[in-house]
Amino acid sequence: MSGLSDPKVGFVSLGCPKALVDSEQILTQLRAEGYGVVPNYADADLVVVNTCGFIDAAIDESLDAIGEALHENGRVIVTGCLGAKADLVRKAHPGVLAVTGPHALSEVMAAVHVNLPKPHDPFVDLVPPAGIKLTPKHYAYLKISEGCNHRCTFCIIPSLRGGLVSRPVSDVMREAEQLVNSGVQELLVISQDTSAYGVDVKYRTGFWGGRPVKTRMKELVAALGELGVWIRLHYVYPYPHVDDIVPLMAQKRILPYLDVPFQHASPRILKLMKRPACAENNLERIRQWREICPDITLRSTFIVGFPGETEAEFEELLGFLEASQLDRVGCFAYSAVSGAVANDLPSPVPEEVKLDRRERFMALATKISRQRLERKIGQDIEVIVDEVKADKVIARSMADAPEIDGIVHLPYEEGVHAGDRIWARVKACSDYDLVAQWR
């Protein structure tokens, strides 16, 4: 064990990008106070595990990670969404030092201070203004709010993270500027409900650069668009005011990319889900979005096999997918989440039927994806380089979010580095990826 003059913390980060931002904030505070952060259990004086607790599989993964950290190190602090179920954590692993819920920076640091006193002089370890990041240097997640005011029946996020709490627009813009000044070329705007930003504070006016800016999605996005980097929007509920964002995409002020979690198309299923959406209206709005911004890329996620879903309602979903021609699509077979209201709905769909529907859904989504990518062959596109290998370059287009969408394969080119934004010409495609050459 290292001396108290040089305390070291190991860190395990699980879950979604919102949890990743929580991890970055904790790591930034640890480094600001002079703690070392190490990549292995053996060199750590204690380990912090940031958990996920959204679905049963994530709970199992988190409990396994806690168990591994206890076995390999013995001194573990638990935080994150599963930490909101402290009794469950302590029942499975009574030896943990402390348990906190999600978005609990001060509570985590208090637990660290109790179990591993901080260095006498924290100023010897300087932290860059952008903080500690777990993403590559050229892109970063920008979390604009915590929690959610919706009560979707398949989701327990509000019980884990609470209601909507929007960050002050000045704080968001200050962080964004720091990230850009540190070399970030792409900001991925995230929250549980990005389009609800500012609702909780009645769109209060803040200030950035000496001018007033409302705490509202359109004004925030417009301000971010002045920073000269890629701005990508995730988790945007299809509220009417989202229409106001699309002209900014047509003007190339932000990326022509919207991640809208539609979840289903059947009015009855959407009502059972308590989703604020109407499939027929969404199709018309998609048509209007593409009319305003023909280059827009639309990503969404769906759930099949929701309790009570009939074959006819699943076919209705397939019809929506065919009609909407969404570019990027993810699909989940419904999975019961402990504490979710949907668990008590009648007529659960058999597991084999859920899996069959997911397979059929993704077969159609894959066909649509390839057809839409084929239209790009011969076009010039701007890409951002993610990785340079000995024989090739891995990049992404404006239509591709990191880790969830496709990639662009390019030949090796001397002088090209990760984070470069360069133009290329599309030569071929697969179901989800593009092959291009340097222009």
N, C-alpha and C positions, 0 to 999 in steps of 0.2 A: 504494500500500500504506500502511495506517495505521501510526502509530508504535507502538512496543512498549508505550507507556503506555496504549494503548487498543486491545488486540488484539481482533479480531473473528473469529468462527467461523460459517460457514454449516453448515446441517444438513439432510440428506436422510434421511427415515425411511420404510423399506419394511417390508412383512410384516404379521404378525398382531398382535393386541392385546398379546401377551406381549413382542414386539419393541418395540412402542410404549412400554411401561413402561420397557424398557431405555433407549430414547431419552430419556424424561422424566428418568431418573436421571442420564444423562450431561449433559443440558442443565442440570439443577439444580446439578450439581457445577461445570460451567463458569461459571454465573452466580455461584455461591458464591465462586469464586476470582477474580471480577472480569472475566471475559471477556464481551465483548458477543456477542450472538447476532443475526445479520442474516438477512433473508429472501431474499437474492440472492447470486449468485456474485461480482458485481463488487465488492461492498463487503467481502467476506470475505478474511481473510488466509490461511485454509485452510478446507477443507470436510471434514466427517465424514459418511460415508455408512453408515448402518445397513442392512445387506442382509438379504434372505431367500434361502434356498437349498433350500427344501423340495421343489419340483418343477421340472422343466426350464424351464417358462415363467417361474417366479420367478427362476431363475438368470439367464436371458436378460435379464429386466427389471433385475436388480441390476447385471449387467455393463454394460448400456446406461447406467444411472444413474451408475456409476463413470466410464465413458467421457465422458459429458456433463460431469461435474464437472471431470474433467481438462482437457477442451477449453476450458471456460469459465473455470476458475480456475487449474488447473495443480498445486495442492498439495492432495492428498487422502489422508485416513486412512480405511481401510475396517474396519468391525466388523460383528458380526451373524453369522447362521447361515452365509452363504456364506464368511465369514472363516475358518470352520473348514477350508475347502479353500483354504488360502493359496496353494498351488502353482497352482491353477486361476486365482485372481485375478491373481497376478503374471505368469502366462503371457499372459493377455489384456491386462493393463495393468501392465507392468513399471515404470511411472513413479510408482506410488503410494508415499506416504511410509512407511506402516506398515499391517499387516494383523493384526487380532485376531479371535478367535472371539466367540460370543454371550455376553451377560451378563458383560462384561469391563470394568467401569467403571474399575478401577485401571489396566489395560493401555492403555485409550483415553486416559485422562488423562496417563499417562506419555508416550505418543506425542505428545500435544498439547504437553506441557511441553518436550519435546526440540525440536519444530519451531516452536513459538510460545511463548516464555517467558511465564509468567504475570505479571500486574501486580505491582508492588512492594507495593501496599497493597490486599489483597483485600477489606477491610472497607468500602470505600466503596460497593460494590454489595451491597445487602441482598437476600436471597432470602426469599420468604414461607415460613412453616413447611411448607406443603403441597408446596413445590417447584415446578418448572416443569412445566406440563401442556400436552399437545398436543390434549387434548379440550376441548370447551366448558366453561365454568366450572361448569355445574350437574351434570355427571356425570364420573366418573373410573373407570379400571380399577384394581383392587386385586389385585396379583399375590401369591399366597400361597406359591408354591413354584416351583422351577426343575426342569427335567428330567423324566424319566419312567422307570419301571421296566419298562414293557411293551416287548415286542419285536414289535409288529405288523409283518407282513411287507411292508406297503406303505409303511412310514414309516421315516425315517432320523433323526427328532428325537433319540432317545437318543445316536446317534453325533455329533450336532451339539451338543446341550446337556447330555449326560451323564445320569446316573441322578437319581432323585428327591432333591431337597434342600429340605425344608420350612423356611420362615422361622419364627423364634421367634414364638409367638402374641402376645407382648407387643409386638414390633416391628410386626406386622400391625395390631394394635388401635391402637397409637400413631399410625401413618400414617392409619388410617381416621378417628380423631378429628380429626387435623389437617385432613384433607380436608373433613370435615363442618363444622368451625369456619371453614373458608375459604369456605363457601357451597355445597359440593357437596350435591345432593339425591338422587343415585343413585350407588351403588357397585356396579360390575360385578366380581364375584369371578371371577378367572381363574387358570389354571395349565394345565399339560399334562394333569393328571389331578387335578381338584379333590377328588374323593372319596377320594383316597389321602393327603390331607394328614395329616402326622404319622406315617405308617407308618415312615419312615426313622429317626425318633427315638423310636420305641416310645411315641408319644402322651405325650411328656414334659410334665410340668406346668409351666406358666409363670404369670405374674401380670399382672393388669390391674385397675386401680382398687383395688389392695390386696387382691384376692381371687384364689384359684387358678383357672386355666383350663387345661384340657388342650389339647395341640396335636393336636386332632382336629376333623374337619369339623363335627360337630353342635355341639360346645361353641363353636367359633369363630363359626359362623353364629348361634347363640343370642345371643352377645355382640354381634355386629354388629347384630342386630335391636333392641338397646337404644338405638341411636344416633338413631332417629327419622327415618331416610331410607329410600329404596327400596334393598333389597339383592337383587341379581339373580345367580343362580348359573349359571355356564357350564362346559362340558366336564366333566360329571359322569358318570363311568362307572357303570353300573347295578349296583353292589355291593349286597348285602342291607342294609347299614347306611344306605343312602340313604333307605330307608323311614322312618327315624327323623326325617328332615328335613321330611317332608310335613306332620305335625301342626303344625309351626311356621308353615307357610304357611296352614293352616286357621285358626290363631290370629291371622293377619295380622301376625306379627312379621317376616316376610320376604315378598318377592313370591312369589305362587303361580306360579312359572315355573321350569322345569327344562330345561336344554340337555343332552341325553343323546345322544352320538354312537353310535347303534346300529350303523350302517354296513351291515348286511345282516340277512337273516332266515333264510337257508338254513343249517342246522347245518354242512353240509360246507364252504360258503364261509367261514363264520365261523371254522371250524377252520383253513382254509388261511390266513386272515387273522391267525390267532392272537389272536382277540378273546375277551375274557372275558365271553361272553354266551350266552344261550339264548333263541331267539325265543319259544317257547311260554311259558317262565317270565316273559318280559318282558310278554307280553300280559296275563297274570294280575296282574302287579304294576301295570301301567298301570290296570287295572280297580280295583285296591285304592287306588291313589293318588287316582283320581277319586272313589272312594267317600268317602275321608277328606276330600278337598279338591275339591269339584265345580268350583271356579273355576280349577283348575290349568291352565296353558298348557304344553304339551309341545313342545319343539323338538328336531329331530334332523337329522343328515346321513347320507347313504348313498352308497355307491359301486356303480355298475353297470358291467358289462363287466369285472369282475375276472377274471384269467386262469382259464380253466376253467369259468366260469359258463355253465350251459346255459339254454336257453329255459325249461325247467321250473323251474329255480331262480330265474330272474328272475320268473316268474309267482308263485312262492312269496313273493317280496319284495313284489309288488303285493298279494297277499292279506294280508300282514302290515300293509301301509299301510292297506288298506281296513278291516281289523279294529281296528287301533289308533286310527284317526281322529286322527292327530297334527295339532296345530294349525299348526305351522310346520315346514317341511321344505326342506332343501337337498339337491341331488344332484349328484354329480360322475361323469363318465365316467372310468373308470380311466386314469390316466396314469403311465407308467413313470417312476420316480424313480431317478436314478443312485445305485447302491449299495444299493437296496432288494432284499430277498430275493425278493419277489414277481416280480421281473423274470425269474427263472429258472424259474418255474412253467410247466408244459406247457399247451398248448391256449390260446394267447392269443386273445382275442375280436377279430374284425375291427373296424376303426375305425368303419365305417358301422353295424355292429350295435350298438356301444357308444352311438353318438349316437342311434340309433333308440330304444334302451331308455331312455336318459335322457329323450328327448322323451315317451315313453309314461308314464314314471314321473311326470314333472312335470305332465302333463295330469291324472292322477289326483290328485296332491297339490294342484293348483290347484282342482279341483272340491271336494275336501274342505275346503280353506281357506275357500272362499266359503260353503259350507253352514254351517260353524261360525261364521263372521262374521255370517251372516244371523240367527242366533239371538240376537245381541246387539242387534239393532234394537229400540229402545224402552227399552233398559236405561240406567241411569245408571252412568258409569264415571269413575274418577279418571284424569286425564291429567297428564303433565309437558310443559311447553311447551319446544320445541326452538328455534323461530324465529318471530319476529313480522315479517310483511311488511306492505306498505302496504294490501293488500286481504284478507289472510287470516292465520291462525295455523296453524303446523305443530306438532303435538304427538304424543305417543306414549301408549298405554295401558300398563297393567301387563303386558300380553301382548306388548309390542313392545320388543325390544332395539334400541339405536341402530345404524343402518347395515345391519342384516341382516334385520330384520322389517318389518312394515308401519308406517304412520303414521296419525294422526287429523287430518282436515281440519276446521278450525273457522273461522267468520267472524271478521274483525278486531274486536277489542274494545279500547277505550282503557284503558290502565292495566295491561294484561297484558304480562308480561316473560318472557324466556327463563329457565327454571328454576322458574317458578311451578307449583305443583301445584293443579289446580282440577278441579271436577266438571263433567261434560258429559253430554248425553243423545244416544245414537246414533240417527241418522235414516236412514242408508243405508250401503251398503258396495259395494266392488268385490271383485276376487279376493283382494286382500291388505290393503286399506286400509279405514278407516272414515270416514264423514262424520258430524259431530255438531254440535250447537248448545250454547251455554252454558246451563247449568241455571239 
